[in-house]
């Protein structure tokens, strides 16, 4: 029986469909910037956004990561204003980011069985942690909206740490911060690389969920447990025999 349960979010607990590449979304965001005094076309804004994300990655100290740096996207939204001569504070940048996220989401919902699995973990004395490749300005409001933010003992998001899965340093951030024993810890996720291979390299067991947004498996699946139906209800049965 494990004591610590690390969860991926999107594709594991939350079913989501987004389209951040749609020209119409970038045209709308360009209008928002332009109405705020920072004139852009949709194409110009998209190109600048992509460039600035890469520049932010290069600013992250190498000591934070081994292979996978994670930028703080608020800095990108701030720079997009400032390079047009408009000052921007972090609150405005966060709001702009949430508008962008709202425009890009087609749907977002919990998978069946989330609350039941969390209850089983608690009933068996376990702790629940989120370990997500994400931006806090997007993810925290979403998990609060879905009613699961307070279910976690701790929410660790890659944008806060400057490193992302599958980099073992991201896993080690969680292990070290809470003095977790890897042998008493399991990672539950839907990506055979970021969640499964990454946790394996950090010395953590894993449970793989093959959900509708899981990447195609093209190599060895290193999970101790495999739920090819993607069902969290089945995961609960595998972990707790319920």
C-alpha positions as CSV (number, residue, x, y, z in Angstrom):
1,X,0.0,0.0,0.0
2,X,1.4,3.4,-1.0
3,X,1.3,6.5,1.2
4,X,1.8,9.1,-1.4
5,X,-0.2,9.4,-4.6
6,X,1.1,11.8,-7.3
7,X,-1.4,12.7,-10.0
8,X,-1.0,14.2,-13.4
9,X,-3.9,16.5,-14.3
10,X,-4.9,16.8,-17.9
11,X,-5.8,13.5,-19.5
12,X,-5.7,11.8,-16.1
13,X,-8.2,13.5,-13.8
14,X,-9.4,16.2,-16.2
15,X,-10.7,15.7,-19.7
16,X,-10.0,18.8,-21.8
17,X,-9.9,19.9,-25.4
18,X,-8.1,23.1,-26.3
19,X,-7.0,24.7,-29.6
20,X,-4.3,27.3,-29.0
21,X,-3.3,27.4,-32.7
22,X,-6.6,28.6,-34.1
23,X,-6.1,31.8,-36.1
24,X,-9.4,33.2,-34.8
25,X,-8.2,33.0,-31.2
26,X,-5.1,34.9,-32.0
27,X,-7.1,37.5,-33.9
28,X,-9.3,38.0,-30.8
29,X,-6.3,38.2,-28.5
30,X,-4.7,40.8,-30.9
31,X,-7.9,42.8,-30.6
32,X,-7.7,42.7,-26.8
33,X,-4.1,43.9,-26.9
34,X,-4.9,46.6,-29.5
35,X,-7.8,47.9,-27.4
36,X,-5.4,48.1,-24.5
37,X,-3.0,50.3,-26.6
38,X,-0.7,47.5,-27.8
39,X,-1.6,47.1,-31.5
40,X,-1.0,43.7,-33.0
41,X,-2.3,41.6,-35.8
42,X,-3.2,38.0,-34.9
43,X,-0.3,36.6,-36.9
44,X,2.2,39.1,-35.4
45,X,0.9,38.3,-31.8
46,X,1.2,34.6,-32.4
47,X,4.7,34.8,-33.8
48,X,5.9,37.1,-31.0
49,X,4.3,34.8,-28.3
50,X,6.1,31.7,-29.7
51,X,9.4,33.6,-29.8
52,X,9.1,34.9,-26.3
53,X,8.2,31.5,-24.9
54,X,11.5,30.2,-26.3
55,X,13.4,33.2,-24.9
56,X,11.9,32.7,-21.4
57,X,13.0,29.0,-21.5
58,X,16.6,30.2,-22.2
59,X,16.5,32.4,-19.1
60,X,15.8,29.5,-16.7
61,X,19.0,28.6,-14.7
62,X,20.4,25.2,-15.8
63,X,20.5,24.2,-12.2
64,X,16.7,23.9,-12.2
65,X,16.4,21.3,-14.9
66,X,18.2,18.5,-16.7
67,X,16.3,18.3,-20.0
68,X,12.9,20.1,-19.8
69,X,12.8,23.8,-18.7
70,X,9.4,25.3,-18.1
71,X,8.9,29.1,-18.6
72,X,6.5,31.4,-16.7
73,X,4.0,32.5,-19.3
74,X,3.0,35.6,-17.4
75,X,6.3,37.0,-18.4
76,X,5.4,36.5,-22.0
77,X,2.1,38.3,-21.7
78,X,3.8,41.2,-19.9
79,X,6.5,41.5,-22.6
80,X,3.8,41.5,-25.3
81,X,2.4,44.6,-23.8
82,X,5.7,46.3,-23.0
83,X,7.2,45.8,-26.5
84,X,4.4,48.0,-27.7
85,X,5.1,50.6,-25.0
86,X,2.3,49.6,-22.6
87,X,3.1,49.0,-19.0
88,X,1.7,45.8,-17.5
89,X,1.6,44.4,-14.0
90,X,1.4,40.7,-13.1
91,X,-2.3,40.9,-12.3
92,X,-3.1,42.2,-15.7
93,X,-0.8,39.6,-17.3
94,X,-2.6,36.8,-15.4
95,X,-6.0,38.1,-16.4
96,X,-4.8,38.3,-20.0
97,X,-3.6,34.7,-19.8
98,X,-6.9,33.5,-18.4
99,X,-8.8,35.2,-21.3
100,X,-6.5,33.4,-23.7
101,X,-7.1,30.1,-22.0
102,X,-10.9,30.7,-21.9
103,X,-10.9,31.4,-25.7
104,X,-8.9,28.2,-26.4
105,X,-10.9,25.8,-24.3
106,X,-13.5,23.7,-26.2
107,X,-14.5,21.7,-23.1
108,X,-13.2,20.8,-19.7
109,X,-14.6,18.3,-17.2
110,X,-13.6,15.7,-14.6
111,X,-13.3,12.1,-15.6
112,X,-15.7,9.7,-13.9
113,X,-14.4,8.3,-10.7
114,X,-12.1,11.1,-9.5
115,X,-13.9,11.8,-6.2
116,X,-14.3,8.0,-5.5
117,X,-10.6,7.4,-6.0
118,X,-9.6,10.3,-3.8
119,X,-11.9,9.1,-1.1
120,X,-10.3,5.6,-1.3
121,X,-6.9,7.1,-0.9
122,X,-7.9,9.1,2.1
123,X,-9.7,6.2,3.7
124,X,-6.5,4.2,3.4
125,X,-4.4,6.9,5.0
126,X,-2.8,8.2,1.8
127,X,-1.8,11.7,0.7
128,X,-2.8,13.3,-2.6
129,X,-0.4,15.5,-4.6
130,X,-0.7,17.1,-8.0
131,X,2.3,17.1,-10.3
132,X,1.3,18.9,-13.5
133,X,3.1,20.3,-16.5
134,X,1.1,23.5,-16.7
135,X,0.9,27.2,-16.1
136,X,-0.6,28.2,-12.7
137,X,-2.5,31.1,-14.2
138,X,-4.4,28.5,-16.3
139,X,-4.5,25.5,-14.0
140,X,-5.3,26.8,-10.5
141,X,-8.6,28.5,-11.6
142,X,-9.6,25.4,-13.6
143,X,-9.1,23.0,-10.7
144,X,-10.9,25.4,-8.3
145,X,-13.8,25.6,-10.8
146,X,-13.9,21.8,-11.0
147,X,-14.0,21.5,-7.2
148,X,-10.8,19.5,-6.6
149,X,-8.2,22.1,-5.6
150,X,-8.7,21.5,-1.9
151,X,-8.5,17.7,-2.4
152,X,-4.7,18.0,-2.8
153,X,-2.2,18.1,0.0
154,X,0.0,20.1,-2.4
155,X,-0.3,21.4,-5.9
156,X,3.0,21.5,-7.8
157,X,2.9,23.1,-11.2
158,X,5.9,23.1,-13.6
159,X,5.7,26.9,-14.3
160,X,6.4,27.6,-10.6
161,X,9.5,25.4,-10.6
162,X,11.0,26.1,-13.9
163,X,11.1,22.4,-14.8
164,X,8.6,20.0,-16.3
165,X,8.0,16.2,-16.6
166,X,9.6,13.9,-17.6
167,X,12.7,15.7,-16.1
168,X,13.5,13.8,-13.0
169,X,14.3,17.1,-11.2
170,X,10.6,17.9,-11.3
171,X,9.9,14.7,-9.5
172,X,12.7,15.3,-7.1
173,X,11.2,18.7,-6.3
174,X,8.2,16.9,-4.9
175,X,10.1,14.1,-3.2
176,X,12.5,16.5,-1.5
177,X,10.0,19.2,-0.5
178,X,7.9,16.8,1.5
179,X,10.5,14.2,2.3
180,X,8.6,11.5,0.4
181,X,10.0,8.0,0.2
182,X,10.0,6.9,-3.5
183,X,9.2,3.4,-2.4
184,X,6.0,4.6,-0.7
185,X,5.0,6.8,-3.7
186,X,3.2,6.2,-6.9
187,X,2.6,8.4,-10.0
188,X,-0.7,8.1,-11.8
189,X,-0.8,9.5,-15.3
190,X,-1.8,9.1,-18.9
191,X,1.5,9.9,-20.7
192,X,3.9,7.0,-21.1
193,X,6.9,9.4,-21.3
194,X,6.2,12.4,-19.1
195,X,4.3,10.5,-16.3
196,X,5.6,6.9,-16.6
197,X,9.2,7.1,-17.9
198,X,9.8,10.2,-15.9
199,X,8.6,8.6,-12.6
200,X,10.5,5.4,-13.4
201,X,13.7,7.4,-13.7
202,X,13.0,9.0,-10.4
203,X,12.6,5.6,-8.8
204,X,8.8,5.9,-8.4
205,X,6.2,3.2,-9.3
206,X,3.5,4.3,-11.6
207,X,0.0,3.5,-12.8
208,X,-0.7,4.2,-16.5
209,X,-4.1,5.3,-17.7
210,X,-4.7,5.1,-21.4
211,X,-7.2,7.9,-21.9
212,X,-8.6,9.5,-25.1
213,X,-5.8,12.1,-25.1
214,X,-2.9,9.8,-24.2
215,X,0.0,10.0,-26.7
216,X,0.5,6.9,-28.8
217,X,2.9,4.5,-27.1
218,X,5.9,4.0,-29.3
219,X,8.3,2.5,-26.8
220,X,8.4,0.5,-23.6
221,X,5.6,1.1,-21.1
222,X,7.4,1.2,-17.8
223,X,4.4,1.3,-15.6
224,X,3.8,-1.2,-12.7
225,X,0.1,-1.0,-13.3
226,X,-1.7,-0.5,-16.7
227,X,-5.3,0.5,-17.1
228,X,-5.9,0.4,-20.8
229,X,-9.5,1.4,-20.4
230,X,-8.4,4.7,-18.9
231,X,-11.0,4.2,-16.1
232,X,-10.3,5.7,-12.7
233,X,-12.9,3.4,-11.3
234,X,-10.8,0.5,-12.4
235,X,-7.7,2.2,-11.1
236,X,-9.4,2.3,-7.7
237,X,-10.0,-1.4,-7.8
238,X,-6.4,-2.2,-8.8
239,X,-5.0,0.0,-6.0
240,X,-7.4,-0.9,-3.3
241,X,-9.4,-3.9,-4.4
242,X,-12.6,-2.0,-4.2
